[in-house]
Amino acid sequence: MNSLSIISFVGFTLLVAIISWFATKSTNEKSAKGYYLGGRTLGAITIAGSLLLTNLSAEQIVGLNGQAFTEGILVMAWETLAAIAMVLTALILLPKYMRSGITTIPQFIQNRFDKQTKAILSILFLFAYGLVLLPTILYSGSLAFASMFDLPSLLNLSQNQTIWLCVWSIGIIGSIYAIFGGLKAVAVSDLINAIGLLIGGILIPYFGLRLVGDGDIGKGLITIWENHPEKFELKGEVDSSIPFGTIFTGMILAQMYYWGTNQSILQRVFGAKSLKEGQKGVMLAALVKFLIPAIVVLPGVISWHVFDGDLANADLAYPELVQKVLPASLLGFFAAVLFGAVLSSFNSLLNSSATLFGFDLYRQLFKKDASELQAVKAGKRFGLVLALVAVCIAPFIASADSLFAYIQEALGSLSVPIFAVVVVGIYTKRVPALGAKIVLTAGVLMYLISQFVISPIMIESALAEAAANGITDPKQLSIIEAKAYPHFLHVMGILFIINVGIMLLVGKLKPMAEPQKEVITDEIDIQPWKYAFLAGGVITLLVLGTYFIF
């Protein structure tokens, strides 16, 4: 990076910080509503930008492009199907959540079941954030910066030392945003960075296609299409990362969990001025999400062509392409928006963690008579501890084969039981807290045993049998391994049915004496957006149309 790049990087980063400070200085961060929900003042555009930046970070950009490098546009299913999950969340779940005036999903679970169930759910969320999501965000961001901008050479450090330095830098700055700024500071910075990331993200395929097509973008796209037709197949084979059938089982469940029950996502929407603004924000984000594959998938396919499929690690596909095609004059700006994206996901999760602990756990487990100010301070302290844990774990994520696959498989242990509890909680009135507690504990254990005990044994046995029969062809072995045990997304679908069945059975054997009454508040304007169903229908048709085309 030259001096101009460094100046533009520092300048854009400071600009975001200054605007965020001015936008939030009037918000009362000492109250729970002010700190956790931005005073419920967020508009649709701010919500949409914050949702996109909370979701779209280095682990998404680097991880999905890495998978696209090896498998092609098949992996865009993670993005396009997310748009449908967001539509369903806006139309079905959001009205139920906001009508009760909740601050967190565990609070919704407490209203439906009891405090103990809420505590279990909060702890599961915090484990997911601290051990899986926060460390992978820090590591993937650090890997991207180290590779894109050749930081080891620039700083005269080893690759490992550079990763540690980046992890701590991102962790410290992200903690300042999240812990001391509250949700509104996070959301405002997200909006600015979202605009920058969309602009910067489009530049990579633009310059990449120009490189392939000798200055002609259309020619570049045709060249890739004609030379690598297999990269544009959407029907995943049995040994791919997304077999076609998984779209109808675990993938839609994973998407609904993420967009419909994940606290770090929904907290942005709970800060909306009204249900109408919340729905508009989610729909706008869903529309942009449908278009996001141009940023998180296409560069991976371009990279396959540019580097002849020869990279030491597939997750380097995006960083290496950026380094090769982006003009030096734009490196600083792109570094700043990518840095903002990493910070956004990190500080969003950290802010949600502080919310979960301060709002849901501190008063219940540590100090029942704590004031709002004491609860907020406790949440901030917990957030700092969790950030410290995450930065210590992050550098060791390097051993994972695929960042994105690692995140999705690891979160499967939590997403299935949590989503099952929320669905049953919404649509039944007599299933007791006992059913939810069984699922939130046994459901997690069933998934972990399935994926990390039974699956390795079955795969090892199948491969041993193949070796005994003299099978050595890599493609055949890949298919044998894939067929030895159901794909983790199929496992999620199976376990979801089992978990729901367990809760319904408990409800049948030990129903609540009185049906649960829905909590309704007048704190929020719950008038829905009159064009919500129309907007949702258009977005759904766009997604389905894409699949028919390919």
Sequence and secondary structure as in RCSB ss.txt:
>XXXX:A:sequence
MNSLSIISFVGFTLLVAIISWFATKSTNEKSAKGYYLGGRTLGAITIAGSLLLTNLSAEQIVGLNGQAFTEGILV
MAWETLAAIAMVLTALILLPKYMRSGITTIPQFIQNRFDKQTKAILSILFLFAYGLVLLPTILYSGSLAFASMFD
LPSLLNLSQNQTIWLCVWSIGIIGSIYAIFGGLKAVAVSDLINAIGLLIGGILIPYFGLRLVGDGDIGKGLITIW
ENHPEKFELKGEVDSSIPFGTIFTGMILAQMYYWGTNQSILQRVFGAKSLKEGQKGVMLAALVKFLIPAIVVLPG
VISWHVFDGDLANADLAYPELVQKVLPASLLGFFAAVLFGAVLSSFNSLLNSSATLFGFDLYRQLFKKDASELQA
VKAGKRFGLVLALVAVCIAPFIASADSLFAYIQEALGSLSVPIFAVVVVGIYTKRVPALGAKIVLTAGVLMYLIS
QFVISPIMIESALAEAAANGITDPKQLSIIEAKAYPHFLHVMGILFIINVGIMLLVGKLKPMAEPQKEVITDEID
IQPWKYAFLAGGVITLLVLGTYFIF
>XXXX:A:secstr
  HHHHHHHHHHHHHHHHHHHHHHTTS TTSHHHHHHGGG B HHHHHHHHHHHH SHHHHHHHHHHHHHHGGGG
GHHHHHHHHHHHHIIIIIHHHHHHTT SSHHHHHHHHS HHHHHHHHHHHHHHIIIIIHHHHHHHHHHHHHHHTT
HHHHHT  HHHHHHHHHHHHHHHHHHHHHHHHHHHHHHHHHHHHHHHHHHHHHHHHHHHHHHTTT HHHHHHHHH
HH GGGG  S  TTSSS GGGGGTHHHHHHHHHHHT HHHHHHHHTBSBHHHHHHHHHHHHHHHHHTHHHHTHHH
HHHHHHTTT  S GGGHHHHHHHHHS HHHHHHHHHHHHHHHHHHHHHHHHHHHHIIIIIIIIIII TT  HHHH
HHHHHHHHHHHHHHHHHHGGGGGG S HHHHHHHHHHHHHHHHHHHHHHHHH SS  HHHHHHHHHHHHHHHHHI
IIIIHHHHHHHHHHHHHHTT   HHHHHHHHHHHS  HHHHHHHHHHHHHHHHHHHHHHS  SS       SSSB
    TTHHHHHHHHHHHHHHHHHH 
